[in-house]
Amino acid sequence: HTMNVNWRMKNFIDRYSYLMHRPRFFNQRFMVLITSGSYRGVKEAMKALVLMGSGGKVIHFYIIFMFLLFITKSKRLIEYFLIKKYYQSYPITYAKYE
């Protein structure tokens, strides 16, 4: 799995693939996050992970290269950006009081 998902993610996909056909995740939102040491294999990993979200809506794709995580300022910016995008993806709904 050098150019694809690692063995732990592959094991997770294999064991939980039955959930793709269950209504549990229908109309749910998914965020795909890929960390990689280089650009090679990112597209294949993305295709494999998007299948896990079938039935739902994939809202964002994020690719983070590992060399950015060694820089503290970069790491904080990435965390801030991911959290901000995640919460922006949910619409604000207000309860109706009658």
C-alpha positions as CSV (number, residue, x, y, z in Angstrom):
1,H,0.0,0.0,0.0
2,T,2.8,2.4,-0.7
3,M,0.8,4.5,-3.1
4,N,-2.6,4.0,-1.4
5,V,-4.1,3.8,2.1
6,N,-2.0,2.1,4.8
7,W,-2.8,-1.3,6.2
8,R,-4.8,0.0,9.2
9,M,-7.0,2.1,7.0
10,K,-7.4,-0.8,4.6
11,N,-8.4,-3.0,7.5
12,F,-11.0,-0.4,8.6
13,I,-12.4,-0.1,5.1
14,D,-12.7,-3.8,4.8
15,R,-14.4,-4.3,8.2
16,Y,-16.8,-1.4,7.9
17,S,-17.7,-1.6,4.2
18,Y,-21.1,-3.0,5.1
19,L,-22.0,0.4,6.5
20,M,-22.0,1.8,2.9
21,H,-25.3,0.1,2.2
22,R,-27.0,1.1,5.5
23,P,-29.1,4.1,6.1
24,R,-27.0,5.1,9.1
25,F,-24.8,7.5,7.0
26,F,-27.3,8.6,4.4
27,N,-27.6,12.4,4.2
28,Q,-24.6,12.8,6.5
29,R,-21.6,15.0,5.7
30,F,-18.1,13.7,5.4
31,M,-14.7,15.4,5.4
32,V,-11.8,13.5,3.8
33,L,-8.4,14.2,5.4
34,I,-5.3,12.7,3.9
35,T,-1.8,13.1,5.3
36,S,1.1,12.1,3.1
37,G,4.9,12.4,2.9
38,S,4.7,13.2,-0.8
39,Y,2.2,13.9,-3.6
40,R,2.4,10.3,-5.0
41,G,-0.5,8.1,-4.2
42,V,-2.8,10.9,-2.8
43,K,-5.3,10.6,-5.7
44,E,-5.6,6.8,-5.2
45,A,-6.0,7.2,-1.4
46,M,-8.7,9.8,-2.0
47,K,-10.7,7.5,-4.3
48,A,-10.6,4.7,-1.7
49,L,-11.7,7.0,1.1
50,V,-14.5,8.7,-0.8
51,L,-16.2,5.3,-1.2
52,M,-16.6,5.0,2.5
53,G,-18.8,8.1,2.4
54,S,-21.2,6.9,-0.3
55,G,-24.8,7.7,0.5
56,G,-23.6,10.9,2.2
57,K,-22.1,14.1,1.0
58,V,-18.4,14.7,0.9
59,I,-18.0,18.3,1.8
60,H,-14.2,18.9,1.8
61,F,-11.0,17.2,0.7
62,Y,-7.9,18.0,2.6
63,I,-4.4,16.9,1.8
64,I,-1.7,17.7,4.3
65,F,1.9,16.9,3.5
66,M,3.9,15.7,6.6
67,F,6.7,18.2,6.2
68,L,4.3,21.0,7.1
69,L,3.5,19.3,10.4
70,F,7.0,19.8,11.7
71,I,6.7,23.5,11.6
72,T,4.8,24.6,14.7
73,K,3.2,27.7,13.1
74,S,2.1,25.7,10.1
75,K,0.6,23.0,12.3
76,R,-1.5,25.6,14.2
77,L,-2.7,27.2,11.0
78,I,-3.7,23.8,9.6
79,E,-5.6,22.9,12.7
80,Y,-7.3,26.2,12.8
81,F,-8.2,25.9,9.1
82,L,-9.6,22.4,9.4
83,I,-11.7,23.2,12.5
84,K,-13.0,26.4,10.8
85,K,-14.0,24.6,7.6
86,Y,-15.6,21.7,9.5
87,Y,-17.9,24.0,11.5
88,Q,-18.7,26.2,8.5
89,S,-20.0,23.2,6.6
90,Y,-22.9,22.8,9.0
91,P,-25.9,25.2,8.3
92,I,-27.1,27.2,11.3
93,T,-30.6,26.1,12.3
94,Y,-32.7,27.7,14.9
95,A,-35.4,25.9,16.9
96,K,-38.9,27.2,16.2
97,Y,-40.7,28.1,19.3
98,E,-44.5,28.3,19.1
